[in-house]
Amino acid sequence: MTPLTHQEEEIMRCVWQLGSCNVKQAIELLSVPRPPYTTVASVFKNLERKGYVASRLEGNTYIYRPAIDEQDYKRTFLGNVVGSYFKNSYKELVTFFARDNKISSDELREIIDLINKGEEDK
């Protein structure tokens, strides 16, 4: 997977949220100030070239749908972040957020419960 720019990622979040959409529908989900139609249309063409979306023509409007699952994208790029910045250690990632007060003890307990539940399901 080719990395996405911030703008491409923002458009992909719209596509994943809607399931399929045209340029105008994606623009409606973007935060204000919204980029011009031509800019978003160009971003969609880049996403299609990179293999993130597929399109079909309905009348004179292109409808875009995800060609890559959101979870697969998150898994790949979070893995890259963990590898690049946290020595391939998810423990280091969680420790970083805990030390920076970005994660509460209640949230950590929830994570531990999820881990324990996952081990029970094996």
VENQUI-V281119 format. One record per backbone hydrogen bond with DSSP energy under -1.0 kcal/mol. CO is the residue of the C=O (numbers start at 0). NH is the residue of the N-H. Records with the same first field share a line. If there is no record, write none. Layout:
CO: NH ; NH
This chain:
4: 8
5: 9
6: 10
7: 11
8: 12
9: 13
10: 14
11: 15
12: 16
13: 17
14: 18
20: 63
21: 25
22: 26
23: 27
25: 28
35: 39
36: 40
37: 41
38: 42
39: 43
40: 44
41: 45
42: 46
43: 47
44: 48
45: 49
46: 51
51: 66 ; 67
53: 64
55: 62
57: 60
60: 57
62: 55
63: 20
64: 53
68: 72
69: 73
70: 74
71: 75
72: 76
73: 77
74: 78
75: 79
76: 80
77: 81
78: 82
79: 83
80: 84
81: 85 ; 87
85: 88
88: 92
89: 93
90: 94
91: 95
92: 96
93: 97
94: 98
95: 99
96: 101
97: 100
103: 107
104: 108
105: 109
106: 110
107: 111
108: 112
109: 113
110: 114
111: 115
112: 116
113: 117
114: 118
115: 119
116: 120
